[in-house]
Amino acid sequence: MKQIPELPVFDKRWLAVAPLSIAVGFIFYRWNVPAAWILAAILCAGGCALLTGRELAVHSEVEGFAKALIAMITAVPLITTPPQQLALFILPGLMVAAVTLVMSFVGGFVLARASSGEITQETAILSLLAGGASIMPPLAQELGADYRYVALSQYLRLFTVTITLPLITPLLGLHSQGAVATQPHGAFTWMSWVVMIFIVVFGERVGKLLHFPAAGLSTPLVLTVVAYFLLPAGTSLLPPDAVLVAAFAVIGWMAGGGLSTSALTSFARQLPITIAFIATLLAGCAAMAWLLHGWLDVSYLDAYLATTPGGLEAVLALSNEANSGPVVASVQIIRLLPILIIAGWLPQLIRLFVRKK
């Protein structure tokens, strides 16, 4: 007689962790804490896992839901920026992306070697890749890297960048040479709901059939871009706020729920070199800003905001306050795309590099 597979047992700890994460996230959000919902979920799930001595696992179907939504969010800036605007900044954007990638790869190899094998090269590079902090932890899980370490490192960088931006930009002067470039997301209609549900439910399966790298993330991103051009004008594919909060919370739970004393100890041991890399990356981006300042004839403030490694929401908010031109959003978006593509092929690239070496 064929046995019926057992359903996963519901972990009662979620009855406390889920509402507490929403409450703490709301407080963080009102306090303008960077990545408020994700950080709240990391703290609540991580605290629960550490206090109870057991990891707090997120169901695989729920993880897939969050990954697909994060990919959709990542695609929105790419599809709402006019192509002619992006074309003007392709070369500067690719230059910024190339320098950022080189710094991240070099830092990743140094971190992996300094850890004496405790951190894999994939984990080290993904933890230091600048841009797309929300997408890197689920991508790390897709690629078999330690997503807990990646999440802690990514959000440490995001927190550092976002906190330092309001301190640095007043010294550079809140003035610029262009007009504000804003792109309305449009209306989230019933067709938007149909597309979102299709991408969440079938996106990864389609990607696996087509042999996409990191199918759980890359396929929803591609499907979002394709759907945008097929839907009527003015249709938004940015999910509603409540759905976004749920996705951010799940990403935080994935990172925090997997925490253990050994994982935190490992992160603490590598903390000095991680902080040193973040400082080096900030200095490198500040140097690139000088190049863009002369190359594109924009203010140094605009150039600095365009090259800042992460904190995109804070960057766009400050660029709006500074009345920045399209250079900020365009360069940030152009840099994001190659980083996501290369991150998806990371294991193959590392094997190729090691083989040639």
N, C-alpha and C positions, 0 to 999 in steps of 0.2 A: 504493500500500500504506500502510495506516494505521500511523503511527509509535507505538511504545510509549513513554510518558513515562519519562524517566530518574528513577531513585530518587535522593534527596539523598545526597551523598557524606558518609560519617561523618567527623567532625572528630576526629582522633586526640588532640587536646589534651584532650578529655573524659576520656581514660583517666587523666590526672593530676588534672584539676580536680575530677571527681566524688568520688573517694575522699578527696582532700585537704579538700574542703568538709565531708564527713562528720566527718573527724578534728578539724578546727578547730571545727566546730559542737559536737561533743561536749565539747571543752575549754571553749568559751564557756558551754555549758549547765551544766557542773559549776561554773563560776565565777559563775553567775547573771547573766551578761551579758544585757541586754535584747535581745529578738528574736535570740537566739543563732544559730539556724540560718540565718536570712535574712542577718544581717550576715556570717557566715562565708562564705556563698555569694557575696555581693557582693565580699568581699575576694579570694577565690580566683579567681573568674571575671574580676573587674576587673584583678587583678594579671596574670593570663595574657594578657588582651587588650592591656594596656599593654606588657608585656614582649615579646610577639610582634609588636606593631604592627598586629594585625588584630582586628576584633570577633569575639567568640565567640557565634555565633547559637544560640538554642534553637529546636528544631523547633516548628512551629506547633501540631501535635497535642499536644505535651508542654505547651506554653503553655496550651492549652485545658483540659487535665487540671488544671493548677494553679489556673487561674482558677475553675473550677467548684468545686474543693475549698475554696478560700478563701471563696467565696460561701456554701458550706454551713457553714463554721465561723462566719461572721458571723451566720448565721441562728439558730444554736443558742441564744445568750442570749435572743433574741426569743421563742423558742417554749418555753423552759424556765422562764420567769418567769410566775407566775400572773397572768391578766388583771386580777383584782381588785386585785392589788398595784400593777400598772402604772397602773391607773385613778386611784389616790390621788395620783399624782405627775405626771399628764399636763401640767397647767398649768405647774408649776415646770420640768419637763423641756423643754417647748416653749419656755419663756422662755430657758433656758440654750442650747438649740439655736439660737434666733433670734439671740441676742447673739453666739454663736460664729460663725454663718454671716456676720453683718454684718462682724465683725472680719476673718474670712478673706477675704471678697470685697473689702473695702476694701484690706487688705494685698496681695491679689493684683493689683488694679488699680495700686496704687502700685509694686509690684515690676515689673510689665510695663512701666510707663512709665519707671521708673528704668533699665531694661535697654536702653532705646532700640531696642526692637523685637527684641532678641536672644531674649527669652522671650515666648512668646505669652500672651494673657490666660488661656486654658484651662490652660496649663502652670503659670502663676503661681498661680492660684486653687487648683488641685488640689494643688500643692506645699505650700500653707498651710492647707488644710482640716483642722481638728482632728478626730481620731477615725477609726478604720478605717485605720490606717497600712498594714496588710497588703494592703488592697483597693485603695488609691489608685493604686499603680504600674500594676497590670494594667488598672484602669479608665482611667488616662491613655492606655495603649496603645490601648484600645478607642475612645477619643475622638480619637485622632490627636495627642495632646499628647506632649511629650518625657518619656517615662516614666523615663528615667535621672535627669533633674533632679528629678522628682517624688519618686523613691525616695530620693535622697540627702537632700532636704529633709525628707521625712516621717520618716526614721529618725534624722536629727539631732534633730528635735523629740521623737520617742519616747525617744531616749537621754537627752535633757536632762530630760524630765519624769520618767522612771523613776529617774534618778540623784538628782534633787532631792527626790523623795518621801520616801525614808528620812531625809533630812537635815532636812526641814521638819516632818514629822508628829510627831516627839518634842517639838518646841517647842510644838505645839498640844495635847499630852497624849493619850495612848492610852486614852481613856475615851469612852464613848458612852451612849446612852439606850435602845438596843434589843437585840434578840436577833439572833444570826447567822441570815441567810437564805441557806441553801444549797439548790441544786437539783440532785439527782443526775441524771446524763445517761442512766441506764438501761443496758441491755445492747445491744451491737452484734451483732445476730442475722444469720441468712442473709438475712432480708428487708431488713435495713439494707444489706447488700452489694448486693442487687439494685437497691435504690433509688439507692444511690451510683453504681453503674455506669451505670444509666440516665441519671442527671443529668449525669454526666461525658461520656457519649457523645452524648446527644441534647439536652441542655439548651439549648445555644446555637442549634441548628437549630430547636427549638420556639420560642424567643424571636424568631428572625428571621421565622418564619412569622406570629407574632402582632405583629410590629413593635415589640418591646420596645426601649427605649433601652439601649445597652450590653448587648446580649443575652447575651454571654458571661459576664456577672456577675449581672445582674438576674434572668434566668430561673432559673438554679440556686438563687438565694436564694428566689424565690417557690415553686419546686417543692419545696424542702426544707420550707418552712412548710406547704404543702398536704399533703405526704406525712406529716408528723408527726401531723396530725389524722386521717389515714386508717389509720395503723399501730396495732397493739395497744398498750395502755398499757404503759409501761416499756421501749419500744423506743427505742434511741438512734440519732441520725443524726450524732453526732460521730464522724468517721472515726478508725480506730485510730492510735496514736502514730506508727507507721512510715510510714503514708500521709501524715500531717500533716507529718512531717519532710521527706518527698519533695516535697510541695507547697511548703513554705517554701523549700526549697533551689532549686526551679525559679524562684520569684519573685525570689530573690536573684541567680540566674544571669542572668535577663532584664535586671536592672538593671546588674549588674556586667559582664556580657559585652558590653554595648553601650558601655562606657566607652572614651573616647579622650582624648588630650591636650587636644584642643579642648573636649570636654565637661567635663573637670575644670577647665580654665581658666575656662570660662564660670561654673561653679558657684562657683569661688573668688572671681570678681569680684563675684558677688551675695551672697557669704557674710555680709558685715557687715549688710546690710539684712534678710537671712533671720534672723540671730541676734537682731537688734533686734525683729523681729516676734514671735519665739518668746518673748522677754522680755515684750513687751507683752501677748501672749496669756495668759501665766501671771499677770500682774498683773490683767488683766481678769477671769480666772476666780476669782482670789482675792477680787476685789470682788463678783462674783456670789455667792460663798460667804457673804458677810455678809448678803446679801438672803435667801438660803435659810435661814440661821441664825435669822433673826427670823421669816420667813414660816412655816416648818414646825416651829419650836420644836425644832430638833435641835442637837447640839453643832456648834461651828464646824469641828471635825475632820471630822465626817460630811459637812457641807456642802462643805468643801474637796475631799474625796475624790470627791464627787458631781459636781463641776464641773471637775475636772482634765482638761486637753485631751489625752487619750491615755494610753497605758500602762495599758490596762484590766486586764491580768493582774496587774500590780503593785498597782493600785488595789484590786482585789478581795481580794488577799492581805492587804494592810494593813488593809482594812476588816474582814476576818475576825479579824485580830489585835486590832483595836480594839473588837471586839464591836459593830460598827456595825449599825444597823437596815437595813431594806430600801431606804432612801432612796438609798444609794450605787449599788447595782446598777440600780435602777429609773430614776433620772435619767440615768445613763450610757447605758442601753439606749434610753430614749425619745429622747435627743439623737442617737443613732447613726442611727436610721431616717430622719428627714428629711434628714440630711446625705447619706446614700447616695442617696436619691431625687433630691435637687437636684443632686448630683454627676453622676448619670446624664443629666440634662437640661441640663448646663452649656452646651454650645455654643448651644442654642436660647435659653437665658436671656441669654447674653452678646449674641447678635444682637438680641434684643428690647430690651435695655438700650441698646445703641449706637444702634439705630434711633430709640428715643424721645429719646435725648440729642441 
